[in-house]
Amino acid sequence: MTESSDRNELKKRLEHAKRIADSALDPLTKERLTHLVQELEEQLRLSEPGTGGGFHSARPPLSREPIKT
């Protein structure tokens, strides 16, 4: 894949995640989707020309452990 098509794919995934997050009803799903949106935004930002980034986020991966309330 080229950088342009990678960025286009990230943009599609980001918009899709935002739409799903907006319609999520339960708090846990909404929170996880919000984290996904943040990760995708970071990947998109890092993939901009001139940032020297790629698709690696500076954030650690999301935990799969349940959120304590």
Sequence and secondary structure as in RCSB ss.txt:
>XXXX:A:sequence
MTESSDRNELKKRLEHAKRIADSALDPLTKERLTHLVQELEEQLRLSEPGTGGGFHSARPPLSREPIKT
>XXXX:A:secstr
  HHHHHHHHHHHHHHHHHHHHH  SHHHHHHHHHHHHHHHHHHHHTSTTS   S  SS     S    
